């Protein structure tokens, strides 16, 4: 089998470990979409893993899909998870327990209105490295953020009281992994992720997490949940997260990759979505 890694960082621990499992019998090649030739021509790999989310990478993956190559996850599903407005809209329309989300064209405009009911969580609308994610408790904090991020399109979410821990769940095909990480919005900040056996999760949580994969057409993904009096509240969905330090994750990814290449697993297809304002 020929396997393509669409990433600028093939040494990422998850990818490197999965690659080590595959290279004894298969050819694995890393392609950085930022520098790789246009994939309109040339031989295709049997499957591609999309572990980068830049606009160029998504366009690169779309061209591969147009030529018939399977991509995990699809460009459309990955892009949908980059837009927090679309993410919330899709989740809520599907009946998932997703935090209520409002969209503002700019943080400066939100601050100028002066009609917020605190506390709230403000995030960049478009998810990316080093984007804005902050709890705001008063107009002073909002003004400070607006001075730095004034032109930033944002989403606003009511702060939900919780125990200060993010439940991190990761899915690779049929396998689910879990951990606890101190929320970046709840001091004191943690230094890592604590292991969490999935059999210790409340009843029904795994069903919610698997439903996320169906709704967003994802095969490799992460879901961030808050525990609100025993009820899960989704605050984020990530396409192809790092899944660092989870025993069995590289093996699950290698198996999913081969099954997709052989045609015994078909990547989930994203249904046409209505435009999101």
CORBEL-V893778 format. One record per backbone hydrogen bond with DSSP energy under -0.5 kcal/mol. CO is the residue of the C=O (numbers start at 1). NH is the residue of the N-H. E is the energy in kcal/mol with one decimal. If there is no record, write none. Layout:
BEGIN
CO|NH|E, CO|NH|E
END
This chain:
BEGIN
1|3|-0.5, 1|27|-2.6, 2|46|-2.6, 2|47|-1.0, 3|29|-2.7, 4|6|-0.7, 4|49|-2.6, 5|7|-1.2, 5|31|-3.5, 6|51|-1.8, 9|12|-1.9, 12|16|-3.4, 13|17|-2.2, 14|18|-2.3, 15|19|-2.8, 16|20|-2.1, 17|21|-1.2, 18|22|-1.1, 19|22|-0.6, 19|23|-2.5, 22|25|-1.5, 22|26|-1.7, 26|28|-0.6, 27|3|-3.0, 29|5|-2.8, 31|7|-1.6, 31|33|-0.8, 32|35|-2.1, 32|36|-2.6, 38|41|-0.8, 47|4|-2.7, 48|50|-0.6, 48|72|-2.8, 49|6|-2.9, 49|51|-1.1, 54|58|-2.4, 55|59|-2.2, 56|60|-2.4, 57|61|-2.5, 58|62|-2.2, 59|63|-1.9, 60|64|-1.7, 61|65|-2.4, 62|66|-2.5, 63|67|-1.2, 64|69|-2.4, 65|68|-1.8, 70|48|-1.9, 71|73|-0.5, 72|50|-3.4, 74|78|-2.3, 75|79|-2.6, 76|80|-2.0, 77|81|-1.3, 78|82|-0.5, 79|82|-1.3, 79|83|-0.7, 80|83|-0.6, 82|84|-0.7, 82|127|-2.8, 83|87|-2.7, 84|88|-2.1, 85|89|-2.3, 86|90|-2.8, 87|91|-2.4, 88|92|-2.8, 89|93|-2.2, 90|94|-1.4, 91|96|-2.5, 92|95|-1.2, 96|98|-2.2, 97|234|-3.4, 100|158|-0.5, 102|156|-3.1, 104|154|-2.0, 106|110|-1.7, 107|111|-2.5, 108|112|-2.2, 109|113|-1.4, 110|114|-1.2, 116|118|-0.6, 119|159|-1.5, 120|136|-3.2, 121|157|-2.8, 122|134|-2.4, 123|155|-2.7, 125|84|-3.2, 125|127|-0.7, 128|131|-1.3, 131|133|-0.5, 132|124|-2.5, 134|122|-2.9, 136|119|-0.6, 136|120|-2.2, 138|142|-1.8, 139|143|-2.4, 140|144|-1.9, 141|145|-2.1, 142|146|-2.6, 143|147|-1.7, 144|148|-0.9, 145|148|-0.7, 145|149|-3.1, 146|150|-0.8, 149|107|-0.6, 149|152|-2.0, 150|108|-2.6, 152|107|-1.1, 153|125|-2.8, 154|104|-3.0, 155|123|-2.3, 156|102|-2.4, 157|121|-3.5, 159|161|-0.6, 164|183|-2.5, 165|167|-0.5, 166|168|-0.8, 166|181|-2.3, 167|169|-0.7, 167|225|-2.5, 168|179|-2.1, 169|223|-2.9, 170|177|-3.0, 171|221|-2.1, 172|175|-2.1, 175|172|-2.6, 177|170|-2.9, 178|196|-1.5, 179|168|-2.8, 180|194|-3.4, 181|166|-3.3, 183|186|-1.6, 192|182|-0.6, 194|180|-2.7, 197|200|-2.1, 198|201|-1.4, 202|205|-1.8, 204|208|-1.7, 205|209|-2.2, 206|210|-2.5, 207|211|-2.0, 208|212|-1.6, 209|213|-1.1, 210|214|-1.4, 211|215|-2.7, 212|216|-2.6, 213|217|-0.7, 213|218|-1.9, 219|173|-2.8, 220|240|-2.6, 221|171|-3.1, 222|238|-2.7, 223|169|-2.4, 223|225|-0.6, 224|235|-2.6, 224|236|-1.1, 225|167|-3.0, 226|228|-0.8, 226|233|-2.0, 227|163|-0.5, 227|229|-0.8, 228|231|-1.7, 231|228|-2.8, 233|226|-2.4, 234|99|-2.4, 236|224|-2.3, 238|222|-2.6, 238|240|-0.5, 243|246|-0.9, 245|247|-0.8, 246|249|-2.2, 248|252|-2.2, 249|253|-2.5, 250|254|-2.6, 251|255|-2.3, 252|256|-2.4, 253|257|-2.4, 254|258|-2.2, 255|259|-2.6, 256|260|-2.1, 257|261|-2.3, 258|262|-2.5, 259|263|-0.7, 259|264|-1.6, 259|265|-1.7, 260|263|-0.6, 265|267|-0.6, 269|271|-0.5
END
